[in-house]
Amino acid sequence: MVCINSRQIDIIEWLIKEYKPITIKKMASNYKVSTRTIRYDLELIESWLSENKATLVKVPKKGMKLKALCERDVLLGKLHFLSVENRVLSDKERIKYIVLELLMSSAPLTIENLSDKLFLSKNTIIKTLKGTKRYLKEYSLQLSKSTKGGFCIEGREENIRKLQLSIFLDILDSENISKILREEIDYRNINDLILNYNSFIKIDDMKRLSDCLINIEEEYNYFFTDVDFIKLIFYLVIMINRRKRGNIIGKTSNLLEGTIEYSIAKRLTNRIYRNPVGVEDGEINELAKYIIESKSFNTINELKELSVDEIADKKTIDSTKRLISYIEEAINIDIKDDAQLFNGLVLHLKSAIARIQNNSQIKNIYTDEIKTNYPFVYQVVKETIEKMWDVFGDNVSDNEIAFIALHVRAAYERISEKSSRYTALLICTEGISFLSILSTKIKKEISNLDLIETCSIHDYQNFKKDIDFIISTTPLNVNETDVVTVSPFMSNDDIYKINQLIIQLNKFKVIYKYSYENKERKMLMLKDVLKKGSIKLQVKADDWEEAIKKAGDILVEEDKIENLYVDNMIQSVKDLGPYIVIMPGIAFAHARPDETVKETCMSMITLNKPVKFGSKENDPVSIVFAFGANNEESHLKALQDLAKFLSVEKNFQMLINSTDIDDIYKRIINE
């Protein structure tokens, strides 16, 4: 029997899901350990795999891959349902398993009992109990010691169930449980492993509860996501077993009687117990709370057509309107008429407010990725939630904020899809038949791109003012506009190149939406915003903060911005991350417009040595622009012209290599 730790479990899961070989160096880099440590891990992993009808295969010069004699889903299931004697528990895992054993036991457990059940030494159990006490306090529970020396957990029944559910969701793989219930995985080999956690999780019982919930969904037209579906089943399992031991939730205040969720909870308990007389109002009310937290819709169209008055109270609807109003003001984009956003947020806030009030906030495994990928939207939502403390309180978790940020980001993407259309001149010198095939494929793959189609390079002069870039089957030497050279048969790599260019152009649109109020104003040209005296070359900067400051100081000296605006540009990066690094090697520093910007302006510096801003894709940076927007003037055209210029690779190379400011300025403003 082989014991494996959490890192080794992660590596096995990686190997199961990845069909291509993975190098030892890549594994070491991913887990921030030495290659020697990974090799030791792989020895244990190979032993575990051999016990489970799988093996590691070394592919010369490419790395390690997994070969399984059984279905990979079954192997993944076995991995996710490892019993405690088959794994090396971390400190946090030890605490959770001790808590679970105490909650599962009908009598207090001694240190000896826990040592035997968890295959840990008595000294380890004693040390872990200190952390267990702190962990229980998070749920307003306490670890008590009986007169006979055993330990038990005491506190409100609602909190005990909440804790037990949290641990179930953490240690049991919901995705595979869902597959087992749908009979996509043969659970006979996995069932024994589930029983190792506790004796009362039985697949057959969970299937019966699953059937009950499916019938409820159809009867009430009230649907749950797969994740929340499993969460409700886990809660029902806990409820049934706790009640068998006499742990009842009696009368409670704030009854939900009269709501559809209370009606569903009552119907569900009727079907489970077949004798509704004995089910207390408190039990039905508590179950209704979990149902409220789990409501979902199966399709986008269903969400758009939802009548929120039928599923939410006035307070939730008003709070949603207020939330959207604050966010709209902060991001300066009209989102109030987006039915999908409004209905989705009403539905989300209905459950989120209930979760926050019940201190059972949602778990979101993607929170860090949301913060990293959408830092601006996340920060705006966070600040908005803080303003609405009267609705949400002052203890809203990052996980809840991240989910709301996703709704807002999705609305932004829908608006961007409508507004971020580009026009390309498609030149195919091979003839009209190839041009037709090429055009059809591009339109199919890239929906936000309009094409002007031609078989002649000479048509460029006629259309250059109407296009954003060129797609050509022949290499072209054009200074003013970026050219994407493609095959007449349009490969996936060609599609990727076009999309990457559009992403770069979109980043400028993000900046002007961040700082531009969309009203009828005088249009500024690039030469009106960037002056020759605002360009400096080969500037020394030790880090990204100094680079922004050096670029900003030029505008301070010209009396176009105040020092505080420079500080704001630096703070924006600290708050929102390196989103200003808009393309490889180029940063476009800016902050929200305010009274510290005296007139719309721009400066540019090149660095004598590149510096890192923290952007994985686009570091290091060699060119820094500083930009300030005055709300009284429109700078959209100036930013569009600069985006076109910078998207051409040879223009970037010219900027970092040239020592002639006059030449640089003439090329940027296209004189």
N, C-alpha and C positions, 0 to 999 in steps of 0.2 A: 504494500500500500504506500503510495507516494503522497507526500504533503507538499502543496504548492502555495505560494503567497500571492498577494493581489497583483503584483507586477507580472508574475509568471502567468496568471490567469488572463490578464490583459493581452499578453503576447500571444497566447494560444488563440484567443478570440480574434486577434488581428490576422493570424495565420489562417484561421478558418474562413474569414470573410474575404481575404485577399488571395486570389488565385495565382498571382504572379509571385516570383521569388522576392524575398526581402533580405537585404544585406544585414549582417551583424552590425556594421557601422551605423546604418540607418536606425536600427533598434536602439543602439546605445545613445545616439543623438536624441531620439524621441523621448527616452526615459531619463536622459541626463545622468547616465552611469557609464562606467568603462566597458570596453569590449570584452574584457576579462569577466566582468560580472554577467554580461549577457551570455557568454559561453557557458558559464556555470548554470545560469537559468535554463539554457537549452538542454543541458544534460538531464535536469529534473523534468523538463517539459517532455523530452523524448520518452522518459520512463512512464510518465502519466499517459501519454498518447498510446504507448504500446499496450497498456492495460485496457485501453478503450478502442481497440481495433483501428489504430491510426499510426502514422509514423512521419518522421521528418525526412525530407529528401534534400540533399545538397546539390544545387545546380552550379556547376563550375562558373566562376566569375560573375554570378548573378545573385547568389544568396540562398536562403532556405525557403522551402515551400512545404506545405502539408499534403500528405496523401492519406485519404481516409477510405476504409473498407465499408463504412456505414454512411448513411446520409449525414451531410454536414450539419443540418438542423438538429439532428439527434445528438450529435457530438456537442453542439453549442448548448443544447438543453442540459446535458450531463454536466457541462462546465458551469452553467449558471445555477444548477441545483446541487452544487458540491456540499456534502455534509461536513460538519466541523472537524471530524477526524481526518479529512482529506485536504485540509488547507491550513496554512500558517496564518493565524488571525493577527491583524494589526490591532493597535491599542483601541481604536474606535470600534472595530468589529467586536472585540472582546466585550466591551461595554454593552453593545446592542444584544449580543447573544446571552449575556448574563441577564439583562432585563427581560428578554424573551422567555428564558427558562423560568424566571420568577413569575412572570405573568401566566405562563402555561400551567404552572404547578397549582394543585388544589391545596397544598400545605406549604408552610415556610421551608426554604431550602438552606441547608448548612453549607459551610465552605467546602466540606468533604463532598456533599452532593454535587455542587457546582463543578468541583474539580473533576469528578468522574464523568459528568455529562459533557463537559467541554474539552476534556483531555488536556487540561492545564494543571500546573502545579498549584499547591495550596498558597504558596507565597505570591504567585502571579494573580490568583483570585483576590487575595487580600489587597494587593496594590491596585488592582483594577476597580475594586469596590469604591475607592475614593473618587475616581472619575465618574463612576456610576451615580453617586450622590449628586454631583454637579449636573450631570446629564438629566437626571430626573427633575431637578429644580426648573429646567427650561419648560417643563410641562406642569409645573405647580404640583409635583408629586414628591413623596419622600420615601427613603429606604428605611424600613423599620426592622428592628431585631426582636424576635420573640423571646420569651422567658427560657425556652428550650435551646436557644442558640441559633435558630434558623432566621433567615431574612425573608421579608416580603415587601411588596410595594403598596403604599396607601395613598389615597387621595380621591378626588371626585371621579365617579365612574366615567363621565364624559371624557375627562383628560386621560384616563387609563386606556380607553379605546382608541383615542386619537394617537397616543404613543404607539400602541400595538399596531395600528394600521400603518403608521409611518415606517416602522421597522419592517413590516411585511413588504411594503412597496420598495424598500431599500434593498432587501436581501433576496426577494423572489423576483424572477424575471417576468414582468407583466406581458411582454411580447410573446414569450414562449407559452405562458399560461393561456393566453388568448388563442394561440395556434392549437394547443391541446384541446381546448374547449370546442374549437371548430373542427377537431379531428384531423388537422393537417399534420400532426405529429403523433406517432404511436407513443402513448404515455406510459406504457407498462414498465419500461426500463427506468423512467424518470420518477414514477409515483413513489417508489421506495425512498428516493432521495428527498422528496418533499416530506415524507413521513418522518425523516430524520430531524426535521426542524421542529415539528410538534405533531402530536398524534391526531389532532382534529382537522387538519387540512386534507380532505379526501376529494379526489378528482370527481368521483361520482356525485358527491354532494354539491360540488361547485357546478357541475353540469346541470343539475336540477335547478339551482338558483339562476344559472344562465338562461335556461328555458323560461323561467318566470319573468326575468327582466325583458327578454325579447318579446314576450306576450304583452307586457306592460307598454313597451315602446310602440307596438302596433295599435294597442287599444287606445292609448292616449295621444298618439302621434307626437311623442315626446322622446327624443333620441339622445344617445350618449356617444361620445368618442370611444374608441377601443380602450384607451388608457383609463378613462373614467368608468367605463363598463366594468373593467377588472377591479378598479378601486371599490366600486359599490359591492361587488361580489365578496371581496375581502372583508369589507365592513359587515356585511350580512353574516359571514362566517363567524366573525368576532362577536357580533351581537348574539347570535344563537348560542354560542358556547359560553359566553359570559352569563347569559340568562339561565342556562342550565345549572350554573353554580350559584345561582341566587343573587347575582350582581345586576340589579335592576335600576333603570333610570325612571324615577317616579314623576311626580308633578313638577313641571318647570314653568317659569315665567316666560313671557314673550312667545306664546304659542302661535304656531303658524296655521292654526285651524282656519279653514276657509280658502286656503291657497290650493292650487292644483297639485303642488308638491306634497302637501299634507294628504290630499286625497289619494295620490299615488302610493305614498308610504303606507297608508291604511290598507289599501287594496293588496299591496305586497305582503304585509304582515298577515293579512287574512289567508292568503294563499300558502304562506310558509307554515303557519301554525294550524290552519283549518279550524281554529277555535278562537275567534277574535275577542271574545269576552275578556280573556286574560292578558291582553296586550295593553300596557299602560299608555296614557297620552304622552308621557315624557319620552317613551321609546319611539312612538310614531313621530313626535316632533323632532327628535334627534336624527332619525332616518331622513326626514324631510329636509333637514339642513344639508345633509350630504347630497341629496338629490338636486337641490338648488345649485350646489357647487358644480354639478356635473352636466347640466343641460347643454345640449349642442344641436347643430343642424348638419345634415348630411351633404347638402349641396350649396354652392354660392348663390344660385338663383333663389333657392328657398330662403336664404338669409336676406337677400335683397327685397323679397316680397313680404317679409315678415311685418306684421302689425304689432309694434312694440307695446301698444296699450293693452294688448291681450296677455302679455307675459311679464310685464314689469310694472311696478308702482310708480306714482308720480315723482317721488323723491329720486329714484334711480334715473328716470328719463331726464329730469331737470339737471341732475348731477352730470349726466353724459353731455348735455348741451353746453353746460358750463365748462367742462373739461375740453371739449372741442373748440370752444371759443377762445380759451386761454392758449391752447396749442396753435390755433390758426394765427393768432396775433404774434406768437413767438417765431413761427417759421415763415410768416408772411406769404402763405399760400391758402387759397380758398378751398376748404375741405368740408364746409358745413353742409353742402348739398349732396355729399357722397352717402347714399343710402346704405351701401354695404358697410362703410365705416361706422355710421351712426347705429345701425341695428346690431352690428357685431359688438360695439362697445357697450350698448345697453345690456346685451346678453351677458357680456363678460363682467361688467360692473355689478350686475345683479348677484352673480355668484362671488365675485371678488370682495364686495363689501361684506357679504355674509361670512366669507372666510376670515377676513381681517377682524371682524367683530368676535368670531369664535376662536381667534388665535390659531387658525389652522391653514396658514397661507400655503399656496401651491408650490410644488417643487418644479423647477424648470432647469433641465440639464443643459439648455442652450443659452443660459443667461450670459456667460462670459463671451460667447461668440456674438450675441446680440450687441453687447457693449462694445466689442472690438469692431464689428462690421458697420454698426449704425450709431456711432458715438454721439453725433449731434442730436438725433431724434431721441435717443435714450436720455440725454441730459435735459432736453426740453420737457419730456414727460416727467422726469424726476422733479424738476423745479415746479411744474404744474401741480403735481400731487402734493408737494409741500405747501403750495398756496391753498389747497383745498383740504386743509387739516380738519376742518369741521365735518367733512364727509368721511375722510379716510383715517383720521387720527394721525399720530406722529410716529407710527412704527410699521410702515409699509415696507415689505421686503424688496430686495433687488429683483427677486423672481417675479413678483407681481408687476413691478414697473416694466420689466423686460417684455412681458406679455402684452401690456398696453402699447409699448413702443412698437411691437410688431404690427399691431392693427394700424397705427399711424403710418409706419413705414410702407405698409401695403397700399394705403391710400395715396401716399406720395408717389409710389411706383406707378399707380394707375394714372395719376395726373401726368407724370413724366412720360409715360407711354404715348399719351395724347399730344403732349407739347414738344417732346424731344424727337421730332421728325427731322430727317436730314435729306439732302438731295445730292446725289452723286451722278457724275457724268460717266456712263458706262461705254467704254471704247473697246470694240472687238474688231480688229482689222482682218480677222479671218473670214468675215462675210456675214450676211444676214441670217443664215441658218444657225451658225454658232452663236450669234448675238441673241437670237430668240431663245435658245436653250439656256444660255447663261443668264439672261434676264429672268426667265421663269424660275430658275433655281434660287437666285438671289431673293426674289420677291417671296418665295415660299419660306426661306430660312430667316430672312431679316424683315420683319413686318413694318418697322418704323423707318424704312428707307425708300425714298422716291427716286426713280431713275430717269435720266435723260439718255436715251439710247442712240448710239451712232456707230458707224463702221469707220469713221474718219478721225484721225488725230487733229486735223485742222479745225474741227468744230469746237475745240476747246476755247479758242478766242471768242467765239460767239456766245458761249454759255458761262464763262468763268465768273461773271458777277452773280450768277444764279445758283451756284453749286457750293457744297461744303468740301468735297474732295472728289478724286477721280479713281475709278476702278478700270484698270486697263489690262488687256492680255499682252501688251507690248510695253517694255520698260520705257518710261518717259522722264525727261529732264525738265521738271517744272519747279520754279522757285516759290511761286506764290501759294501753291496748293499741294496738299499731300497726295501721293499716288500710291494706291495699293495694286501691286502687280499680281495677277491671278492666272491660273490655267484656263483655257477655253472650256474645260470640263468641270471647273469649280470644285476643288477638293475641300475636305473638312478643314484643312489648314488655311485655305483661302478664306473660308467663312470666319474662322477664328481671327484672322488678321483684320478683316473688316470690322468685326465686333469690337476688337481691342481699340481700334481707332475711334469708333463711336463712343466707347466708354471714356476715352480721353476727352472728347468733345463734351460729353455729358458732365464731366467734372467741372468744367467752366460754367455750365448751366447751373450746377449746384451752388457755385460761388455767387453768381449774380442773383439767384433766387434768395440766397442768404442775406444779401445786402441791397437788394433792389426792390423798390416799391413800384408796382406795375401801374403806372399812370402815364398820361400823355405828357411827354416832356421833350425838350430839345435833345436831339441825339448827339452825343459826343463821339468824335473820331479818336482813334488811338493816339494820334499826334497831339490831341487836345489834353490827353491824360498823362502821357509819358513824354517828358522833356529830355533833351540831350544832356542837360546838366544834372539830371537825376539818375544817370548811369555811372557806375564805378566798376572798375575791373580789378581782378586779382586781389580781392579784399581778404584780410586775415581774420578768421573766426575760429575759436577753439571748440565751439559746440553750436547746436541749433539755436539756442537762446541768443547767443551773441550774434549769430548770422542774421536773425530777425531784427535784432536791435540795430545792427549796422545798416541794414536796408531801411529801417524805419527812421533812423536818425537823419538820413538825407532829406526826408520830407519834413521833419521837425525843423531842420535848419532853413528850409525854404518857407517856413511858416504856413504849411498846408495842413499839418496835423499837430496835436499836442503830444507831449511825452506820455500822457496817460493812454493814448491810443496805442502806442508801441507796447506798453504793458498789457493792454487788452489783447493784442495780437498774440503775445507770448502766452497769456493765460488761456486763450482759446485752445491752443495746442495742448496745454496741461489738462484742460477739462475734457476735450473731445478727441484727443489723440492726433496722430500725424496725418489727418485727412487733407491738410493743405499741400501735401506732396502729391501733386496732381498727375505726374508722369515721371518716368525714370529720370532722376537727376535734377528735377525742377520743383521748387516749392513756391506757393503763391500765398504769402502771409496776408491775412486780413482779419478784421473783427466786425462785429455788428455796428452799423452806422449810428453815430450819436453826435452830440455837440462838440466832441473832441476832434472831429473831422471838419476842417474849415472849407475845403473844396475837394472835389473828386480829383484824385491824384494817384500817381504810381511811380515807383522807383525800381531799379534793377541793379543787382550786384552779381558779379561772378566771384567765386572763391578761389584763393590760391591753392587750397587743399579741400577736397570734399568733406562734408560732415554728415553724420547720421542723425536723422530725425525720428527714427523708430518705425519707419515704414518697411515692412518685409519685402514688398514688391518693388519699391522705387528708390530705396536708399542705395548709395550715398547721394547727397545733393550738392551740385556744383553751381546752380543758379538760383538766386532768391529774388522774387518780386515782392515788394510791399505795396499794398493797395488800400486806399481809403475811399469810401463812397459817401458823397453828400446827397441826401435824399432829394435835393432840389434839382438834380440833373440826372439824365439817363446815360449810363455807361455801357449799356448792353452791346452796342455795335463795337465799341472799343475792345471789349472782352472777346467777342466773336472773332475779330480780326487777329487778336493775339493768339487765340486758340488755334486758328488756321496756321499761323506762322510757326508756333511751337510744335505742332503735330508733324511737321516735316523734319525728319531725322537730320538731314544735312544742315538745317538752320540751327539745331541744337549744337551740333559739332562746331559750327562757325562761331556761335556765342562763346563757348568755353575756350576756343583756341585763339580768337582774335584779340589783338591789342589796340585796335583802332576804334575808338568810340564813335567817330563820325560815320565810319562804314557800318557799324552795328546799328546805329540809329536810323540811317537811311534804309537799311534792309528791313528793320522791324516795321517802320511806318510805310514801307513800300514806295519810297520816292524814286 
